[in-house]
Amino acid sequence: MSWDAKDVALLKKLWAAGQSASQIARRLACSRNAVCGRLTRLGLKRGHKSPTAKPKIRPVPKRGPALLAACAHPVAKKVSRKAVGRQPKKFSKSQLYAMLADAVRNTG
């Protein structure tokens, strides 16, 4: 898409008003990626930062030798025995008889 001064002015106005890149793209009849690229090249950003922009890093507490020795042998994970809730396969009578006949033949 070729951007003229009118389109860039409208882009800046809509972005400042808080519209999303998708909404602006629909208004300008272009792709969302074209809008995002133009915003990047213009250096326009939103005022808020994502929660992961500056994570708080906490120091790791120091452990004594007794605690480290206890962690030397990891304990096996506890596995849940809950029923998943799967539905059993439904077989017709003839399929069940065929499976039974195969089982009888294979035990022979």
HELIX and SHEET records of a PDB file:
HELIX    1   1 ALA A    5  ALA A   16  1                                  12    
HELIX    2   2 ALA A   21  LEU A   28  1                                   8    
HELIX    3   3 ARG A   32  LEU A   42  1                                  11    
HELIX    4   4 PRO A   65  ALA A   70  1                                   6    
HELIX    5   5 LYS A   93  THR A  107  1                                  15    
END                                                                             
